Amino acid sequence: MNRRTVLRAGAGLLAGGAALALPPAPLAGAAQAAPAADPTDGWTQTSFTYSWHKPWNLDLSERHSYSGGVHRMWAYATDEPFDQDSATDPRTEMRWKVDYATGNHMWDADVYLPSGTDGATFVQILRGVHPAGTYATDIMLNVYNTSGGTVRRYDGTVLKTGAYNTWFNVKIAHQASSGTGTVKVYFDDSLVLTVDDRGPATRYFKNGVYNHGSGRAEARFRNIRYWTR
């Protein structure tokens, strides 16, 4: 795939000591709203390993730091690709070494996107082995420099605005099958997207910063977890 083409596709008191009025107690037998289900209910946290994709001519320390439980990853548009013979865009990413073709798999992390990061992928499902003529990814989440940081599925559906300079949790749950599977995306445990995947493949998660734009792009991650079911 050529560079720059990947995106097409309780009671208290009031001031002065007045008692704070309590809301009326619910009537006996009245229906109570059920608490929202946690997306990880029924899932098992599972260990995982990863390797690094980063500009081939640089040490990892030049594009990544780790402190206080936070991974920071950045890449410049002028950086080299991850392989000297590759024509892909520059990146600094964790390549999860948990390849799968079927089953239920969930990527989970808190994400921080600094202002100015534009046209960069911060998490994706890469279809490492896929039939000829089919897409290379099942999903990419990209951030753009509009509306205080806009997160989109690829360069299309808007999933979040005001995403810059704040931590938010992202979960991507993939129900993969030998046919067409389903991908669900949650922000702060609220479902924001349900889409089909791109058909049979052997794939894996990647997170970091894959710079399709200009200038410097950065993403930060903490509490990175993997779930299976």
Disulfide bonds with the S-S distance in Angstrom:
none
